[in-house]
Amino acid sequence: MGTLLKIWKTIPMPAGAIVGQDGAIKWISKGKIRTGKLSGADRVSVQSDSWTAQFSDETGKVRRVPTKTVNRSVAEKILAQLEKEIDLIKAGIVSREELDKVQAKQTSLKHLLKQFQNKMVTSGKAASYIKLTMQKLSTVLKDCKIDSIAKIQQETIERWVANEIQRKMRSVSTVNNYSTAVNVFVQYLTDIGVLENNPLKSLRKQDVEYERRKIRRAMTPDEVDRLLQATAAGKNYYCVGKQDRLLIYCLILGTGLRSTELSLLTPNQIDFENGRIIIESLKTKNKQADVLPVRADLVVALQKRITALGIEPHERIFSHNKSQLLGAFYRDLKAAGIDRTEADGRSIDIHSLRQTFGTMLVMARVPLITVQRLMRHSTPALTAQLYIDVEPIDMKQALEQLPTYNPTFPVNPSHVKTALEFSLRTTPSMNAVIN
């Protein structure tokens, strides 16, 4: 036969506690008088309010299960149910594994999220990965008003994805990361038997390349000038000052750094003497460290800001977050008279400044391999396909730089040599671009 217990545990000495001569302790907690016993230096032994069921399982092992109730009658019913389950296992009617799955299905969503987090920890996942995954999970579940396992449905998640893409507050790539976090969690629930099947198994990722290639565009030199002028003459928006924004825009346009990387930038990452920024692996998108050259004028501007604000070596130079900067950027676009979206569906956002950086390098006839290196891409193909926005008129102007040939006669080999020499002579080196 099982029994009900009230477990004793030790806690730190409560503030304002009164110690009696017999070692009895009294204090007030949440408007109620609590009692305990002195247990060592500054420790108090207290008895739990709720009941714990103690019984022997099918193997004879003594087990204790919290009933989470202070009502003895309810606790007795829980104990009786536990003992009934033991009898069923002994009779071979049900297995322990099957019972565990049933109990898992009755576990609260909050507890399952905690289990999932612990699973990632024991699997050796990086702390930063775990933190981001849990944040993404929490965001989607909250936005979708999912407070139980039964409410996790593919239609609900797809509706959230479509809404996020239409609002354009998050990129398609970011939305994919959020939905993937939910899918991984749901697959975990399937693996441990909480769900029979993964309801998100057929949830598809959105086409990231289409968004980048068809929607986002680079800015023209005229638009860049208008943006910077409007920003300088503008106001402080979303807690991001106009001088802050002006420097941020110039840094992205002059280095290709992402806005998130800039928000994490600290003085100790800057080599002022040699004009370089050391990009730490934890602060980059691809988690790879790198070193970027920086123009002298931008180095001076950063140094002035750090000195003026007394920023310490390990403190962030900028205090903006992504949504604040994006909101302020859109206000600056409006002030500059630049439409966010064109008739063909292409649009401008803060990441367009990075695309503009790559495009202008190409228009300056910088070799693609150098552009790839400056933008820190894995391959030149990625740079050319997604981050370079060259208009047909620009390509026509590039063709005008070639020597003229007479199509009536065979090409003279000396012409080919002349063209090659011209190309080498007119292609600036990386140092020329930087300086």
Sequence and secondary structure as in RCSB ss.txt:
>XXXX:A:sequence
MGTLLKIWKTIPMPAGAIVGQDGAIKWISKGKIRTGKLSGADRVSVQSDSWTAQFSDETGKVRRVPTKTVNRSVA
EKILAQLEKEIDLIKAGIVSREELDKVQAKQTSLKHLLKQFQNKMVTSGKAASYIKLTMQKLSTVLKDCKIDSIA
KIQQETIERWVANEIQRKMRSVSTVNNYSTAVNVFVQYLTDIGVLENNPLKSLRKQDVEYERRKIRRAMTPDEVD
RLLQATAAGKNYYCVGKQDRLLIYCLILGTGLRSTELSLLTPNQIDFENGRIIIESLKTKNKQADVLPVRADLVV
ALQKRITALGIEPHERIFSHNKSQLLGAFYRDLKAAGIDRTEADGRSIDIHSLRQTFGTMLVMARVPLITVQRLM
RHSTPALTAQLYIDVEPIDMKQALEQLPTYNPTFPVNPSHVKTALEFSLRTTPSMNAVIN
>XXXX:A:secstr
  EEE  EEEEE  TT EE TTSEEEEEETTEEEEEEE STTEEEEE SS EEEEE TTS EEEEE   S HHHH
HHHHHHHHHHHHHHHTTSS HHHHHHHHHHTS HHHHHHHHHHHHHHTT  HHHHHHHHHHHHHHHHHTT  SGG
G  HHHHHHHHHHHHHHTSS HHHHHHHHHHHHHHHHHHHHTTSSSS TTTT     HHHIIIIIB    HHHHH
HHHHHHHTS  BTTB HHHHHHHHHHHHHH   HHHHHT  GGGEETTTTEEEE GGGSSSS  EEEE  HHHHH
HHHHHHHHHT  TTS S    HHHHHHHHHHHHHHTT  SB TTS B  TTHHHHHHHHHHHHTT  HHHHHHHH
T S HHHHHHHS    HHHHHHHHTTS    TTS   HHHHHHHHHHHHHHS  HHHHH 
